[in-house]
Amino acid sequence: MSRVEVRKTHKLFIGGAFPRSESGRTYEVTDTNGTFIANVAQASRKDARDAVLAARSAFAKWSTATAYNRGQVLYRIAEVMEGRREQFIAEIEQGEGVSTKKAANQLDAAIDRWVWYAGWADKYAQLIGNTNPVAGPYFNFSIPDPTGVVAAVAPQDQSILGLTSVIAPVIVTGNSCVVMPSPVHPIPAITLAECLATSDVPGGVVNVLTGAPAEVMPWLAEHADVNALDLTGIVDESVATELERQAAGTVKRVRQPKPGADWYATPTLSRIRAFTEIKTVWHPIGA
Amino acid sequence: MTFDYAPAPESQAIVNIDSNYGLFIGGKFVEPKSGEYFKTINPATEEVLSAVAEAGQADVDAAVKAARKAYDKTWSKMSGKDRAKYIFRIARIIQERSRELAVLETLDNGKPIRESRDVDIPLVAAHFFYHAGWADKLEFAGYGPDPKSLGVAAQVIPWNFPLLMLAWKIAPALACGNTVVLKPAETTSLTALAFADICQQADLPPGVVNIITGAGDTGRMLVEHPDVNKVAFTGSTEVGKAIQRAVAGTNKKLTLELGGKAANILFDDAPIDQAIEGIVNGIYFNQGHVCCAGSRLLLQESIADEALHSLKRRLQTLRLGDPMDKNTDIGAINSRAQLSKIEELAKSGEDEGAQRWSPTCPIPDKGFWFPPTVFTNVTQAHRIAREEIFGPVLSVLTFRTPEEAVEKANNTPFGLSAGIWTEKGSRILWMADKMRAGVVWANTFNRFDPTSPFGGFKESGFGREGGIAGLGAYLDTEDNS
């Protein structure tokens, strides 16, 4: 007789812990044929607020960690993900209805993307920052500082690669984030959260809210302690426009959705630039 | 024995102000289709200087159309090398006409001639000179091998540094290959219109730069115009938010340079006299009409009394009055509306329990004036510690530890600038790292340079002006990676 498997409860990831939604809500996730996979937590406004609080609390320490340290932490995420290959591939395969080979390709690209961004941790400031030859007796330099708390919507396709491509450039520079994965394919995001929880990423640096972006994102767009929105995964233009309008209330930086992304292509620095702020420091020169 | 200053007035003879000005569209001055004009006055005397066209919707349409045509037919096809030469020409003409521009700026704005002559206009020329050199080197700026221009830029600027803000907007826009429709502030149009004349002298192709004058409605029509690709605004946070809302969902690239409430932090080891000079410059420069002004002074408790004493003694030597006098330190408030706003906020300071002090200084009979003012006993909850006053009003708070200074300095929705005064190098770098602000001045304040990026964190806006970072505001830097 075959063994009865122990199934997992799929919860949110907030401040390094895995709470259920405070609303008590879940929703059904199915495969592409409509077959039940799991009940997944459906995040509420209160969960979003808790996640922002966790992200803000984590920001002070994460943003002042050394670049070397942040690079190692991101690399560690790749290491831990590698150990869960079979689980990720099975989840992608089942959720997205793709072949094992395609699922494996996606996972490989996602793990490699963490490694790619890990390597950027101690380099982007050397390219984006510089000294400025001002016309006077001053030493003047510009450096990129992290923007703060970023609320992001991951792409609706390529569940793990799209999610990784959105989170990694946000946190590599010292931001913390609240991310909403694809509501249709959220299972790999929860597995990623388990990897983050066990890979030296301080609690609260990444918070994962499963549920409906159209319901939760407006609260994040209006939240005064969120500094930026990444709307990559918002497919409905009118929803994106409304979120952008709400973001104006506290002058949030907004990265608009850009259709036609090829997540397998090597990224540029545009995402790192989008969520960093140039800070310029002056000091007199004198004997 | 006392020494009095003899008046040392600059002559107005160098400027010729027309009795009225049209709009600069497609390389020519044209009558506004709206048929409307408004008066611009000298805020130091309330005398009418000229009448300026008020652009309506048809005028805005015409200006955008001219900019589009110039972009499509001329400017986007021109080599960077040739664009550079036009911008260098402009820089040189500004240098040649610098005295005239300084006088015109002071007459229209009310700022001391010493500042327009020694700060504003030299920086204007420097901005064009710096950006000219970028026009044929953009592929080296780190935005990819072939960075593209955006198209037509709609630019709306404030009245505090009229020609300098124009330079910050137009120089990078042209260098990056964009064409421009710029709207100066309604109280300070004259140097922008003089700049139009400079464009003609430089033989800049028609339509590359268009100047339309008017008030808030004109600005709104411009930024909402469907055929602009870029919106750049410097001004109040309130208007900035409205603009961000208005361009939401469009493909217009937006940069905002908004308000501030900068902390100027004085530690007990700083050389007090040198620091007081910087603190006075930080808040009373340009009558405090500076978005990055050091309007909150944070004094370490152990030296608070001594610093306040020095500060008050120094303020007693400031000379308020005729902006055209070369000895004047504090000029006129730019408008009656701004004066009312400053007066209202200063009154709130008294009403909320802060202690108000100003040096005794005679106030001219005509014009708009506000004496340099210091508030002590200010708490973080007071409006004068939270809201941007945009006038010569300093709110003084105290702190005990560096951690407390950081906490208080960052306790604001703004994040434009910060000042640090201490002799300890490691503390400067630690504080600079902790400041959530786009510009940090250590042992100096209010320094500007075209090579040095300027812009805010948080609700002080986004995007940078100046330096390599500033080029990003006028190039298509976003991709779908």
Boltz contact constraints between the chains, C-beta under 6 A:
constraints:
  - contact:
      token1: [A, 132]
      token2: [B, 451]
      max_distance: 6.0
  - contact:
      token1: [A, 132]
      token2: [B, 452]
      max_distance: 6.0
  - contact:
      token1: [A, 132]
      token2: [B, 467]
      max_distance: 6.0
  - contact:
      token1: [A, 133]
      token2: [B, 451]
      max_distance: 6.0
  - contact:
      token1: [A, 134]
      token2: [B, 449]
      max_distance: 6.0
  - contact:
      token1: [A, 134]
      token2: [B, 451]
      max_distance: 6.0
  - contact:
      token1: [A, 134]
      token2: [B, 452]
      max_distance: 6.0
  - contact:
      token1: [A, 135]
      token2: [B, 449]
      max_distance: 6.0
  - contact:
      token1: [A, 140]
      token2: [B, 452]
      max_distance: 6.0
  - contact:
      token1: [A, 142]
      token2: [B, 453]
      max_distance: 6.0
  - contact:
      token1: [A, 241]
      token2: [B, 248]
      max_distance: 6.0
  - contact:
      token1: [A, 241]
      token2: [B, 249]
      max_distance: 6.0
  - contact:
      token1: [A, 244]
      token2: [B, 248]
      max_distance: 6.0
  - contact:
      token1: [A, 245]
      token2: [B, 245]
      max_distance: 6.0
  - contact:
      token1: [A, 245]
      token2: [B, 248]
      max_distance: 6.0
  - contact:
      token1: [A, 248]
      token2: [B, 241]
      max_distance: 6.0
  - contact:
      token1: [A, 248]
      token2: [B, 244]
      max_distance: 6.0
  - contact:
      token1: [A, 248]
      token2: [B, 245]
      max_distance: 6.0
  - contact:
      token1: [A, 251]
      token2: [B, 459]
      max_distance: 6.0
  - contact:
      token1: [A, 253]
      token2: [B, 462]
      max_distance: 6.0
  - contact:
      token1: [A, 258]
      token2: [B, 480]
      max_distance: 6.0
  - contact:
      token1: [A, 260]
      token2: [B, 480]
      max_distance: 6.0
  - contact:
      token1: [A, 261]
      token2: [B, 480]
      max_distance: 6.0
  - contact:
      token1: [A, 267]
      token2: [B, 481]
      max_distance: 6.0
  - contact:
      token1: [A, 268]
      token2: [B, 479]
      max_distance: 6.0
  - contact:
      token1: [A, 268]
      token2: [B, 481]
      max_distance: 6.0
  - contact:
      token1: [A, 270]
      token2: [B, 478]
      max_distance: 6.0
  - contact:
      token1: [A, 270]
      token2: [B, 479]
      max_distance: 6.0
  - contact:
      token1: [A, 277]
      token2: [B, 457]
      max_distance: 6.0
  - contact:
      token1: [A, 278]
      token2: [B, 453]
      max_distance: 6.0
  - contact:
      token1: [A, 278]
      token2: [B, 464]
      max_distance: 6.0
  - contact:
      token1: [A, 278]
      token2: [B, 469]
      max_distance: 6.0
  - contact:
      token1: [A, 279]
      token2: [B, 438]
      max_distance: 6.0
  - contact:
      token1: [A, 280]
      token2: [B, 439]
      max_distance: 6.0
  - contact:
      token1: [A, 280]
      token2: [B, 452]
      max_distance: 6.0
  - contact:
      token1: [A, 280]
      token2: [B, 453]
      max_distance: 6.0
  - contact:
      token1: [A, 281]
      token2: [B, 432]
      max_distance: 6.0
  - contact:
      token1: [A, 281]
      token2: [B, 440]
      max_distance: 6.0
  - contact:
      token1: [A, 282]
      token2: [B, 441]
      max_distance: 6.0
  - contact:
      token1: [A, 282]
      token2: [B, 444]
      max_distance: 6.0
  - contact:
      token1: [A, 282]
      token2: [B, 447]
      max_distance: 6.0
  - contact:
      token1: [A, 283]
      token2: [B, 442]
      max_distance: 6.0
  - contact:
      token1: [A, 284]
      token2: [B, 443]
      max_distance: 6.0
  - contact:
      token1: [A, 284]
      token2: [B, 444]
      max_distance: 6.0
